[in-house]
Amino acid sequence: MDQGRGALDLPRDVHGAEAVFWSALLGAPVTALDGAEFSAIDRRPELPMRVLLHRLGEARGPARIHLDLATDDRPAEVARHLGLGAVQVVEHPQWTVLRDRAGLLYCVTDRRPA
C-alpha cells in the first residue's frame, strides 16, 4: 500500500459549495466519477494525495473527512489492520470500512497503489 486519498464526506446541502471551495483552493477542476455519489479534484503531480468528494445520502449535517488507502491485496491488508487494533465496520465489493483505535473511520480499497 503506497497511495492514499482524502475523502471529504459532504451532506447534500453543502456538497456544491464545498466542491467549489476545494477546487479553487487546490487550483484544479472537479471531475465526476461513477454516478452522482463521487467526484474528485483532478490530481496534479505536486498534490501529495488525491481529494475525493463523497456526496452523502444525508440532506444535512457536518462535513467530515476520512482516508482511503489503496492496496493490491485487500484481504491481507485488512487482516494487518485488524492485527494492529482496527475494527471492521462493513465490507463492500471494492472497499472495506474500518474503525481505528481512536474511533475514526477509514477505508482500505482495491484501487491499485501508485
For each residue, the residues with C-beta under 8 A, 3 or more apart:
1: 4 69 70 71 77 108 113
2: 70 113 114
3: 49 50 70 111 113 114
4: 1 49 50 67 68 69 70
5: 40 49 50 51 52 67 68 70
6: 49 50 51 52 65 66 67 68
7: 51 52 53 54 65 66 67 68 107
8: 18 22 51 52 53 54 63 64 65
9: 54 56 63 64 65 66
10: 14 15 18 19 53 54 55 56 63
11: 14 15 56 58 59 60 61 62 63
12: 15 55 56 57 58 59 60
13: 59 60
14: 10 11 17 18 63
15: 10 11 12 18 19 53 55 56
16: 19 20
17: 14 20 21
18: 8 10 14 15 21 22 53 63
19: 10 15 16 22 23 30 39 53
20: 16 17 23 24
21: 17 18 24 25
22: 8 18 19 25 26 30 41 51 53
23: 19 20 26 28 29 30 41
24: 20 21 27
25: 21 22
26: 22 23 41 44 47 51
27: 24 44
28: 23 41 42 43 44 47
29: 23 41 42
30: 19 22 23 39 40 41 42 53
31: 39 40 41 42
32: 36 38 39
33: 38 39 40 52
34: 37 38
35: 38
36: 32 55
37: 34 54 55
38: 32 33 34 35 52 53 54 55
39: 19 30 31 32 33 52 53 55
40: 5 30 31 33 43 50 51 52 53
41: 22 23 26 28 29 30 31 47 50 51 53
42: 28 29 30 31
43: 28 40 47 50
44: 26 27 28 47
45:
46:
47: 26 28 41 43 44 50 51
48:
49: 3 4 5 6
50: 3 4 5 6 40 41 43 47
51: 5 6 7 8 22 26 40 41 47
52: 5 6 7 8 33 38 39 40 68
53: 7 8 10 15 18 19 22 30 38 39 40 41
54: 7 8 9 10 37 38
55: 10 12 15 36 37 38 39
56: 9 10 11 12 15 61
57: 12
58: 11 12 61
59: 11 12 13
60: 11 12 13
61: 11 56 58
62: 11
63: 8 9 10 11 14 18
64: 8 9
65: 6 7 8 9
66: 6 7 9 104 105 106 107
67: 4 5 6 7 106 107
68: 4 5 6 7 52 95 106 107 108 109 111
69: 1 4 77 106 107 108 109
70: 1 2 3 4 5 109 110 111 112 113
71: 1 74 76 77 108 109 110 113
72: 112 113
73: 76 77
74: 71 77 78 95 96 108 109 110
75: 78 79
76: 71 73 79 80
77: 1 69 71 73 74 80 81 108
78: 74 75 81 82 88 96 98 108
79: 75 76 82 83
80: 76 77 83 84
81: 77 78 84 86 98 108
82: 78 79 85 86 87 88 98
83: 79 80
84: 80 81
85: 82 100 101
86: 81 82 98 99 100 101
87: 82 98 99
88: 78 82 91 96 97 98
89: 97 98 99 105
90: 96 97
91: 88 96 97
92: 95 96 97
93:
94: 109 110 111
95: 68 74 92 107 108 109 110
96: 74 78 88 90 91 92 107 108
97: 88 89 90 91 92 105 106 107
98: 78 81 82 86 87 88 89 105 106 107 108
99: 86 87 89 103 104 105 106
100: 85 86 103 104 105 106
101: 85 86
102:
103: 99 100
104: 66 99 100
105: 66 89 97 98 99 100
106: 66 67 68 69 97 98 99 100
107: 7 66 67 68 69 95 96 97 98
108: 1 68 69 71 74 77 78 81 95 96 98
109: 68 69 70 71 74 94 95
110: 70 71 74 94 95
111: 3 68 70 94
112: 70 72
113: 1 2 3 70 71 72
114: 2 3
